[in-house]
Amino acid sequence: MKRIAVLGALVVSGLAAVGVTAQGLPGITEIEQVNGNVYKIWGAGGNTTVFVRENDVVLIDTKLPNSGEAILAEVRKVTDLPIGMIINTHSHPDHMGSNNELSGDSVEVVAHLNSKNRMEAEGGPFGVSEVDTAFSTFMEIGEGDDRIELYHFGAGHTDGDAFVVFPNDRTMAAGDIYAWHMSPLIDPGSGGSMLALPTTLTAAYYGIDGVDHVIQGHGDVSSWEEFGSFVQFNRALVQTAEQTLQFGGDERAALDALDDNPGWAIFLGTEVKPGLEYGGSPKSRALINIMVAFAELRGEEAPLIMGLPREEWPE
């Protein structure tokens, strides 16, 4: 555990944004329509969701720094309307890194209150990114076809994770609390918690209505049913970790117990997903989150583990 704790200390600042960038993440790809007026731009960090309103465009997340021009170039393929608002799902620099390139006097920046506090704090590798409007649990923006709903249900990936819903288009941008259709990265230094994650996800699943399409923070677009199975898997992961620890088992034993359920196979794959070269396989991420859950259950300070050494990946 000592080596992992050291790794956590190394990556706390900016969630290792500089290191992640150096890993050669895929560049921005062609903008794709998700449904109605909602589009997705993949690559160069987290997904950027594009929502075309009557008079302007809303961007949800702005990728790594220096991505502003490339994002705008993709937006211009579907509309000439100006950028009027940026909504950040959380405070990590692969999701708000280009805010300062794209924001200005005419662009409103919106985020959860906890994310705002981090984005505006002094220090960090990319400086201050100001937030104009913050919300705590729920916020509604606009009306009719332009309506946007913002939800916060508690800690998970961070303690500022926002679910962004476009009711008219039956679509939701989930941010990194749901990324790659596998158990998410937990950032305890930003208030994230593996033990809180299932409760937060369950509240979102039952508290949000009318969604058919879920844009992952990284990766693809899922159905609401797929999002539901993701919720169930993370509940099972925490329950299995608790039961295993209670009876004296270790993290690998908990992973084996999860692996015995064929229903979880999609969340326990051993291949690296395209664009996730720095983060390991779904199965290695599940093991990481069992390790985080064990630490929280023991009352220890949970580590931030971006990835395990390749020789420690479970097969």
FENSULFEN-V529181 format. One record per residue. N is the residue number from 0. RES is the residue in one small letter. OMEGA is omega as a letter, one per 30 degrees, with the letter a starting at -180 (999 if undefined). Layout:
((N,RES,OMEGA) (N,RES,OMEGA))
//
This chain:
((0,m,a) (1,k,a) (2,r,l) (3,i,l) (4,a,l) (5,v,l) (6,l,l) (7,g,a) (8,a,a) (9,l,a) (10,v,a) (11,v,a) (12,s,l) (13,g,a) (14,l,l) (15,a,a) (16,a,a) (17,v,l) (18,g,l) (19,v,l) (20,t,a) (21,a,a) (22,q,l) (23,g,l) (24,l,l) (25,p,l) (26,g,a) (27,i,l) (28,t,a) (29,e,l) (30,i,a) (31,e,l) (32,q,l) (33,v,l) (34,n,l) (35,g,a) (36,n,a) (37,v,a) (38,y,l) (39,k,l) (40,i,a) (41,w,l) (42,g,l) (43,a,a) (44,g,a) (45,g,l) (46,n,l) (47,t,l) (48,t,a) (49,v,l) (50,f,a) (51,v,l) (52,r,a) (53,e,a) (54,n,a) (55,d,a) (56,v,l) (57,v,l) (58,l,l) (59,i,a) (60,d,a) (61,t,l) (62,k,l) (63,l,l) (64,p,l) (65,n,l) (66,s,a) (67,g,a) (68,e,a) (69,a,l) (70,i,a) (71,l,l) (72,a,l) (73,e,l) (74,v,a) (75,r,l) (76,k,a) (77,v,l) (78,t,l) (79,d,a) (80,l,a) (81,p,l) (82,i,a) (83,g,a) (84,m,l) (85,i,l) (86,i,l) (87,n,a) (88,t,l) (89,h,a) (90,s,a) (91,h,a) (92,p,l) (93,d,l) (94,h,l) (95,m,a) (96,g,a) (97,s,l) (98,n,a) (99,n,l) (100,e,a) (101,l,a) (102,s,a) (103,g,a) (104,d,a) (105,s,a) (106,v,l) (107,e,l) (108,v,a) (109,v,l) (110,a,l) (111,h,a) (112,l,l) (113,n,l) (114,s,l) (115,k,a) (116,n,l) (117,r,a) (118,m,a) (119,e,a) (120,a,l) (121,e,l) (122,g,a) (123,g,a) (124,p,a) (125,f,l) (126,g,a) (127,v,l) (128,s,a) (129,e,l) (130,v,a) (131,d,a) (132,t,l) (133,a,l) (134,f,a) (135,s,a) (136,t,a) (137,f,l) (138,m,l) (139,e,a) (140,i,l) (141,g,a) (142,e,l) (143,g,a) (144,d,a) (145,d,a) (146,r,l) (147,i,l) (148,e,l) (149,l,a) (150,y,l) (151,h,a) (152,f,l) (153,g,a) (154,a,l) (155,g,l) (156,h,l) (157,t,l) (158,d,l) (159,g,a) (160,d,l) (161,a,l) (162,f,a) (163,v,a) (164,v,l) (165,f,a) (166,p,a) (167,n,a) (168,d,l) (169,r,a) (170,t,l) (171,m,l) (172,a,a) (173,a,a) (174,g,a) (175,d,l) (176,i,l) (177,y,a) (178,a,l) (179,w,a) (180,h,l) (181,m,a) (182,s,a) (183,p,l) (184,l,l) (185,i,a) (186,d,a) (187,p,l) (188,g,l) (189,s,l) (190,g,a) (191,g,a) (192,s,l) (193,m,a) (194,l,l) (195,a,a) (196,l,a) (197,p,l) (198,t,l) (199,t,a) (200,l,l) (201,t,l) (202,a,l) (203,a,a) (204,y,a) (205,y,a) (206,g,a) (207,i,a) (208,d,l) (209,g,l) (210,v,l) (211,d,a) (212,h,a) (213,v,l) (214,i,l) (215,q,l) (216,g,l) (217,h,l) (218,g,a) (219,d,l) (220,v,a) (221,s,l) (222,s,l) (223,w,l) (224,e,l) (225,e,l) (226,f,l) (227,g,l) (228,s,l) (229,f,l) (230,v,a) (231,q,l) (232,f,a) (233,n,l) (234,r,l) (235,a,a) (236,l,a) (237,v,l) (238,q,l) (239,t,l) (240,a,a) (241,e,a) (242,q,a) (243,t,l) (244,l,a) (245,q,a) (246,f,l) (247,g,l) (248,g,l) (249,d,a) (250,e,a) (251,r,l) (252,a,l) (253,a,l) (254,l,l) (255,d,l) (256,a,l) (257,l,a) (258,d,l) (259,d,l) (260,n,a) (261,p,l) (262,g,a) (263,w,a) (264,a,a) (265,i,a) (266,f,a) (267,l,l) (268,g,a) (269,t,l) (270,e,l) (271,v,l) (272,k,a) (273,p,a) (274,g,a) (275,l,a) (276,e,a) (277,y,a) (278,g,l) (279,g,a) (280,s,l) (281,p,a) (282,k,l) (283,s,l) (284,r,l) (285,a,l) (286,l,l) (287,i,a) (288,n,l) (289,i,l) (290,m,l) (291,v,l) (292,a,l) (293,f,a) (294,a,l) (295,e,l) (296,l,l) (297,r,a) (298,g,l) (299,e,l) (300,e,a) (301,a,l) (302,p,l) (303,l,a) (304,i,a) (305,m,a) (306,g,l) (307,l,l) (308,p,a) (309,r,a) (310,e,l) (311,e,l) (312,w,l) (313,p,l) (314,e,999))
//
